[in-house]
Amino acid sequence: MRMELERPIVGASGRPVVGLFRWLSLVLCAAVLMAAEQPAPGDVIEADEWFVGTLNGQPAVSLHQTAIRHARGGRTSTADMIMVFKRKLERHESRFEIRQSQRQVEDADGTLRSFRLDEEQNGAPVSAVGTVTGGHVRGVVHRLGRADAFDLAVPTHLSLCSDRRGLELMAAVPEEPIEVLRFATVGLVANQVLVMTNTATATGRDPDGSRRFRVVVEHVPGPMTVAVGRKGQMKRMGLEMGSIRLDLAPSDGPVALLGAELATNGLVAIEGPSPRPAPVNRYRLPEGAEVLVDGFQMRDGDLLTVRSQSDPAALDNPGPFLAAGPQLEIDDPALRQWVADLAPETRPDLLERAEHLSLAVRTHITTKDLAVNDGSALETWRSRRGDCTEHATLLCAALRIAGLPARVDVGLVFYAEYGGWVGHAWNAVWIDGRWHHLDSALPNVPRSLYIALGSPTGTELGSTGAALMSNLATVMGKKISWVAE
């Protein structure tokens, strides 16, 4: 078992909506997760715990976890979690559930040896089974009738451990001098298994004597505060990001979940007059805001200039913008045939072909559904349901199948009907030496009313909703002002 201790380091649907909930489930998975297993003769039950999670004070999560120490050596940690949300935008409201379960098996020295991860949302189950041998995590993800194998290398300088073992390592960190602990865990994120680095810094003690840590988990937008008991049991977990606060605390048992309400607008405030449709707009950004700089957007300090038409831009390596991904199943024969019928290669004008595909995606998604949580291209094409993230993901896949380099952009759009800045996802396609703006969910809004905060294209995560939340973290709860000419 290896661990590393070192000194601290410094550091639409026609309705745009925030792809928030897959990210929230990732936050909880990173803390500690999930189906009780019956002990065999000689086994010892180490833990049988319930937790309740609140989102902005509203019960939203019920979590049950167990740990069994086996007589033969080793341990099995399991847990079940239910998350219930109400996604609200003006008069429109949708309620939906996310169910996750996890089983992790360790050997006698605490090394993770095998796992099973299950998730169900949007009515589509995902299951991943894997083993850890020779410094590699190998297994298969089953989803939508597909079986996708994975083979991931474990960082050589880190231990790969279960979530419970990670908490025990945190409890054992020396108090003086304050140190940083790094270890790795596995998680199911955006339909793929990832090895995620955890960085835990001891920050003090709570009144009940629990050790308190600031924990940064790879792919989670923002640090968490985790309190750990003397034996490595989690006492509480919290995360605050702008107007969103998530808390997890012990409970005597399961609780009734009516669904935590969360509006998707108002996360970023307007300061001063509203921006206007124009070829060019300028915005004053809040401190700490991170934005995408490309042919559409140019930054000078806290001033961002956004154009409706991109400047010419070279694309030296189109490969990442034509590739498949966990949410872009461009190898599916039926999906490829659909694109071929819509945009045959005989259509010579490439921009016309791209715009035709954008319209096709808009009309193909017949159910404008706020309850869909970051569906993939194939899932969206089959169900014909979704909001802005599903529009953007399906269109990105269609463009790539058609041979057009494309990406998904995430960030904000100013939409007066919904009171101002709203989290949103859209597309850009590279044709004739420049990027062109496409939005199949909001087709008539000029690009100068968008602020791109980032893009999941080419990243390991590759999830539209998770990328949206990760980038929104830098502006959430702050103000953006329009700068008149």
C-alpha positions in Angstrom: 0.0 0.0 0.0 1.6 3.3 -1.1 0.6 6.8 0.0 2.2 10.1 -0.6 2.7 12.7 2.1 4.2 16.1 1.3 4.2 19.7 2.3 1.1 21.7 1.4 0.9 23.1 -2.2 -0.6 26.4 -3.0 -2.5 27.1 -5.3 -32.7 23.2 -24.3 -34.6 22.6 -25.4 -35.5 26.1 -26.4 -34.9 26.5 -22.7 -31.3 26.9 -21.6 -30.7 24.9 -18.4 -27.8 24.0 -16.1 -26.5 20.4 -16.3 -26.1 20.3 -12.5 -27.1 17.0 -11.2 -24.5 14.6 -12.6 -21.9 16.9 -11.1 -23.7 16.8 -7.7 -23.7 13.0 -7.8 -20.0 13.0 -8.5 -19.4 15.2 -5.5 -21.1 12.6 -3.3 -19.4 9.7 -4.9 -16.1 11.4 -4.2 -16.9 11.7 -0.5 -18.0 8.1 0.2 -20.5 5.8 -1.5 -23.0 2.9 -1.8 -26.2 -2.1 -1.1 -25.8 -3.9 1.9 -24.2 -7.3 1.7 -24.9 -10.2 4.2 -21.9 -11.2 6.2 -20.6 -14.8 6.1 -19.8 -16.8 9.2 -16.8 -15.2 11.0 -17.2 -11.9 9.2 -17.5 -8.7 11.3 -19.8 -5.7 10.4 -17.5 -2.7 10.8 -20.1 -0.1 9.7 -23.8 0.2 9.0 -24.5 3.9 8.6 -27.2 6.2 7.2 -26.6 9.8 6.0 -29.0 12.5 4.8 -27.9 15.2 2.4 -29.4 18.6 2.0 -29.1 21.0 -1.0 -29.5 24.5 0.2 -31.2 23.2 3.3 -33.7 20.9 1.4 -33.4 17.1 1.9 -32.2 15.7 -1.4 -30.0 12.7 -0.6 -30.4 9.4 1.3 -27.3 7.3 1.7 -26.8 3.9 3.3 -23.3 2.4 3.6 -21.9 -0.7 5.1 -18.4 -2.2 5.6 -17.8 -5.9 6.3 -14.4 -7.2 7.5 -14.0 -10.8 6.2 -12.7 -13.7 8.3 -10.5 -14.7 5.4 -9.0 -11.2 5.3 -10.0 -8.1 3.3 -13.1 -6.0 3.4 -16.1 -5.3 1.3 -17.6 -1.8 1.4 -21.0 -1.1 -0.2 -23.6 1.6 -0.3 -26.9 2.7 -1.8 -27.8 6.3 -2.6 -30.9 8.0 -3.8 -30.9 11.7 -5.0 -34.2 13.5 -5.7 -34.3 17.0 -7.4 -36.7 19.4 -8.8 -35.3 21.3 -11.7 -37.2 24.6 -12.0 -37.1 27.3 -14.7 -39.8 30.0 -14.4 -43.1 28.1 -14.6 -41.6 24.8 -15.7 -40.7 22.2 -13.1 -39.5 18.6 -13.4 -38.8 16.1 -10.6 -36.5 13.1 -11.1 -34.4 10.6 -9.2 -30.8 9.4 -9.5 -30.0 6.0 -8.0 -26.4 4.8 -7.5 -24.9 1.8 -5.9 -21.3 0.8 -5.4 -19.4 -2.3 -4.2 -15.6 -2.2 -3.5 -13.5 -5.2 -2.4 -10.1 -4.7 -0.7 -7.5 -7.3 0.3 -6.0 -7.6 3.8 -3.6 -4.7 3.4 -6.3 -2.3 2.1 -5.5 -2.4 -1.6 -8.5 -2.2 -3.8 -8.9 -5.4 -5.9 -12.4 -5.2 -7.5 -15.5 -3.1 -7.8 -18.9 -2.8 -9.3 -20.5 0.6 -10.0 -24.2 1.0 -11.0 -26.2 4.1 -11.8 -29.7 4.7 -13.1 -31.0 8.0 -14.4 -33.0 9.2 -17.4 -34.4 5.6 -17.4 -31.1 4.3 -18.7 -29.0 2.1 -16.4 -25.2 2.0 -16.5 -23.1 -0.7 -14.9 -19.3 -1.0 -14.7 -17.4 -4.0 -13.3 -13.6 -3.9 -12.9 -10.5 -5.4 -11.3 -7.2 -3.9 -10.2 -4.0 -5.9 -11.1 -0.5 -4.9 -12.0 -1.1 -1.2 -11.7 -4.0 -1.2 -14.1 -7.8 -0.9 -13.6 -9.5 -3.1 -16.2 -13.1 -3.9 -16.8 -16.3 -3.2 -18.9 -19.0 -0.6 -18.9 -22.4 -1.8 -20.0 -24.9 0.8 -21.3 -27.5 1.2 -24.0 -26.8 -2.4 -25.2 -23.1 -1.6 -25.6 -20.1 -3.1 -23.8 -17.1 -0.8 -23.7 -13.9 -2.2 -22.2 -11.5 0.1 -20.3 -7.9 -0.2 -19.2 -6.6 2.6 -17.0 -3.1 3.0 -15.5 -2.9 3.8 -11.8 -0.5 6.7 -11.1 2.7 5.0 -9.9 3.2 7.4 -6.9 -0.3 7.0 -5.5 -2.3 4.3 -3.7 -5.6 3.2 -5.4 -8.0 2.5 -2.5 -11.6 2.3 -1.7 -13.5 5.4 -0.5 -13.5 4.0 3.1 -9.8 3.3 3.1 -9.2 6.8 1.8 -11.0 8.2 4.9 -8.9 5.9 7.2 -5.7 7.3 5.6 -6.9 10.8 6.2 -7.6 10.0 9.9 -3.9 8.8 10.2 -2.3 12.0 8.8 0.0 13.5 11.4 -1.2 16.7 13.1 2.1 18.5 13.2 3.4 19.6 10.9 0.2 19.8 8.8 0.7 17.6 5.7 -1.0 16.9 2.5 -2.2 13.3 1.7 -2.7 12.1 -1.9 -4.4 8.9 -2.9 -6.5 7.7 -5.9 -10.1 6.3 -6.1 -12.3 5.0 -8.9 -15.6 6.5 -9.9 -18.3 6.2 -12.6 -18.5 9.6 -14.3 -20.3 10.5 -17.5 -20.7 6.8 -18.5 -17.0 6.0 -18.0 -14.8 4.7 -15.2 -12.1 7.2 -14.1 -9.2 7.0 -11.7 -9.4 10.2 -9.7 -6.7 11.8 -7.6 -7.8 13.0 -4.1 -5.7 15.7 -2.3 -6.6 16.1 1.4 -5.1 18.8 3.6 -5.7 18.7 7.3 -7.1 22.1 8.5 -8.0 21.4 12.2 -10.6 19.8 14.4 -14.3 20.1 14.9 -15.8 20.6 18.4 -16.5 16.8 18.6 -12.8 16.0 18.0 -13.2 15.0 14.4 -10.3 15.8 12.1 -11.3 18.4 9.5 -9.9 18.3 5.9 -10.0 20.3 2.8 -10.4 17.8 0.0 -9.9 18.4 -3.7 -11.0 15.6 -5.9 -10.1 15.5 -9.6 -13.1 16.4 -11.8 -15.0 17.9 -8.9 -15.5 21.7 -9.3 -14.4 23.1 -6.0 -13.0 21.8 -2.7 -15.0 19.9 -0.1 -14.8 20.1 3.7 -14.8 16.6 5.2 -14.8 15.7 8.9 -13.3 12.3 9.8 -13.6 10.4 13.0 -10.7 8.7 14.8 -11.3 5.3 13.1 -11.8 6.9 9.7 -15.5 7.2 9.7 -17.0 10.1 7.8 -18.8 12.5 10.2 -19.9 15.2 7.8 -19.2 16.7 4.4 -19.9 20.1 2.9 -19.4 22.0 -0.3 -20.3 25.6 -0.9 -20.2 27.2 -4.4 -21.8 30.5 -5.0 -25.5 30.1 -4.4 -25.3 26.3 -3.9 -24.6 24.6 -0.6 -24.5 20.8 -0.3 -24.2 19.2 3.2 -24.1 15.5 4.2 -24.6 14.5 7.8 -25.4 11.2 9.8 -29.0 10.1 10.1 -30.8 7.5 12.2 -32.2 6.0 9.0 -33.7 6.8 5.6 -35.6 10.1 5.2 -38.4 11.1 2.9 -37.2 13.0 -0.1 -39.6 15.3 -1.8 -36.9 16.8 -4.0 -34.7 19.8 -3.5 -35.7 22.7 -5.7 -33.0 24.5 -7.7 -33.7 27.2 -10.2 -31.4 27.2 -13.2 -31.5 31.0 -13.7 -30.2 33.6 -11.3 -26.9 31.8 -10.7 -25.0 34.8 -12.2 -26.4 38.3 -11.7 -26.7 41.2 -14.0 -25.0 44.5 -13.0 -26.2 47.6 -14.9 -28.1 47.6 -18.2 -28.8 44.5 -20.1 -26.7 43.6 -23.1 -28.2 44.1 -26.6 -28.1 41.9 -29.7 -25.1 43.3 -31.7 -22.2 42.1 -33.8 -19.9 42.8 -30.8 -20.5 43.0 -27.1 -18.2 43.7 -24.2 -18.5 42.5 -20.6 -16.9 43.3 -17.3 -16.0 39.9 -15.7 -16.0 39.3 -11.9 -12.7 38.5 -10.2 -11.6 35.0 -10.6 -13.7 34.3 -13.7 -12.3 31.8 -16.2 -13.4 32.0 -19.8 -12.6 30.4 -23.1 -10.4 32.5 -25.4 -10.8 31.8 -29.1 -11.9 33.4 -32.4 -15.2 34.5 -30.8 -13.9 35.9 -27.5 -10.9 38.1 -26.6 -9.9 38.9 -23.0 -8.1 42.0 -21.8 -7.9 41.8 -18.0 -11.4 41.8 -16.7 -12.9 43.0 -20.0 -14.2 40.4 -22.4 -15.0 41.2 -26.0 -17.4 38.7 -27.7 -18.1 38.7 -31.4 -21.0 37.1 -33.3 -18.7 36.0 -36.0 -15.4 34.3 -35.2 -12.0 35.6 -36.4 -10.1 33.2 -38.7 -8.6 30.4 -36.6 -6.1 27.6 -37.6 -6.9 24.1 -36.6 -3.6 22.2 -36.7 -5.0 19.0 -35.3 -8.6 18.3 -36.1 -8.4 14.8 -34.5 -9.9 15.7 -31.1 -12.8 17.4 -32.8 -13.7 14.4 -34.9 -13.2 11.7 -32.2 -15.7 9.5 -30.4 -16.2 9.7 -26.6 -18.3 8.3 -23.8 -21.1 10.8 -24.6 -20.4 10.8 -28.4 -21.1 7.3 -29.7 -20.3 8.2 -33.3 -19.6 4.5 -34.2 -23.2 3.5 -33.7 -24.5 2.2 -37.2 -28.1 3.5 -36.8 -26.9 7.0 -35.7 -24.4 7.1 -38.6 -27.1 6.2 -41.1 -29.4 8.9 -39.7 -26.7 11.5 -40.3 -25.9 10.1 -43.7 -29.5 10.4 -44.8 -29.8 14.0 -43.5 -26.5 15.4 -44.7 -25.2 13.4 -47.6 -21.7 14.1 -48.9 -23.3 15.3 -52.2 -24.3 18.5 -50.3 -21.3 20.6 -51.3 -21.7 23.6 -49.0 -20.3 22.5 -45.7 -21.8 25.3 -43.6 -25.2 24.6 -45.2 -24.7 21.0 -44.2 -23.9 21.9 -40.6 -26.9 24.3 -40.3 -29.1 21.6 -41.8 -27.9 19.1 -39.1 -28.6 21.8 -36.4 -32.2 22.1 -37.5 -32.5 18.3 -37.7 -31.4 17.9 -34.1 -33.8 20.6 -33.0 -36.8 18.9 -34.7 -35.6 15.4 -33.7 -35.7 16.2 -30.0 -39.5 16.3 -29.7 -39.8 16.3 -25.9 -38.2 19.4 -24.4 -37.5 17.8 -21.0 -35.8 19.5 -18.1 -35.7 16.2 -16.2 -33.1 14.6 -18.5 -29.7 14.7 -16.9 -26.9 15.1 -19.4 -27.9 12.3 -21.8 -25.4 11.1 -24.4 -25.8 11.5 -28.1 -27.1 8.0 -28.7 -29.4 8.1 -25.7 -30.8 11.4 -26.9 -31.2 10.2 -30.4 -33.1 7.2 -29.3 -35.3 8.9 -26.6 -35.8 12.2 -28.5 -35.9 14.0 -25.1 -33.6 16.6 -23.5 -32.6 20.1 -22.8 -29.7 22.2 -24.0 -27.0 19.8 -23.0 -28.7 17.0 -25.0 -29.1 19.3 -28.0 -25.4 20.2 -27.9 -24.2 16.6 -27.5 -26.3 15.1 -30.2 -25.4 17.9 -32.7 -21.7 17.5 -31.9 -21.9 13.8 -32.6 -23.8 14.4 -35.9 -21.3 17.0 -37.1 -18.4 14.7 -36.4 -20.1 11.8 -38.2 -20.5 14.2 -41.1 -16.7 14.8 -41.1 -17.0 18.3 -39.7 -14.7 19.2 -36.7 -17.0 20.2 -33.9 -17.0 20.9 -30.2 -19.4 21.6 -27.4 -19.1 25.0 -25.6 -20.5 25.6 -22.2 -21.1 28.8 -20.2 -23.8 31.5 -20.1 -26.3 33.0 -22.5 -28.2 36.2 -21.9 -31.9 35.3 -22.3 -34.2 38.1 -21.2 -37.2 35.7 -21.1 -35.6 34.0 -18.2 -34.4 37.0 -16.4 -30.8 37.3 -17.6 -27.8 35.0 -17.6 -28.5 31.3 -17.7 -26.2 28.3 -17.8 -26.2 26.8 -21.3 -24.5 24.5 -23.8 -24.1 25.0 -27.5 -21.8 24.1 -30.4 -19.0 25.4 -32.7 -18.1 23.8 -36.0 -14.8 24.5 -37.9 -15.3 25.2 -41.6 -13.2 27.2 -44.1 -10.6 28.4 -41.6 -12.9 29.7 -38.8 -15.3 28.5 -36.1 -19.0 29.0 -36.7 -21.6 29.2 -34.0 -24.5 26.7 -33.9 -27.2 26.4 -31.3 -30.0 23.9 -32.0 -31.8 24.8 -28.7 -31.7 28.6 -29.2 -31.1 29.1 -32.9 -31.8 32.9 -33.1 -29.6 34.3 -30.4 -26.4 36.1 -31.6 -23.2 34.7 -30.4 -22.3 38.1 -28.8 -24.9 37.3 -26.1 -23.0 34.2 -25.1 -20.0 33.9 -22.7 -18.1 30.6 -23.3 -16.5 29.5 -20.0 -15.0 26.3 -21.4 -15.4 23.2 -23.5 -15.3 19.5 -22.6 -13.8 18.6 -26.0 -10.5 16.8 -25.6 -10.8 16.5 -21.8 -10.6 13.2 -20.0 -14.1 13.8 -18.5 -15.8 14.7 -21.8 -19.2 15.4 -20.0 -21.2 18.4 -21.2 -23.0 18.8 -17.9 -20.0 18.3 -15.7 -17.9 20.7 -17.8 -20.7 23.3 -17.5 -20.8 23.1 -13.7 -17.0 23.0 -13.4 -16.7 26.2 -15.4 -19.7 27.9 -13.8 -18.0 27.6 -10.5 -15.8 30.6 -11.3 -18.7 33.0 -11.8 -21.5 31.5 -9.8 -23.0 33.9 -7.2 -21.1 36.9 -8.8 -22.1 39.7 -11.2 -21.3 40.4 -14.9 -21.9 43.8 -16.3 -22.4 44.9 -19.9 -20.0 47.6 -21.1 -21.6 50.0 -23.5 -19.6 51.4 -26.4 
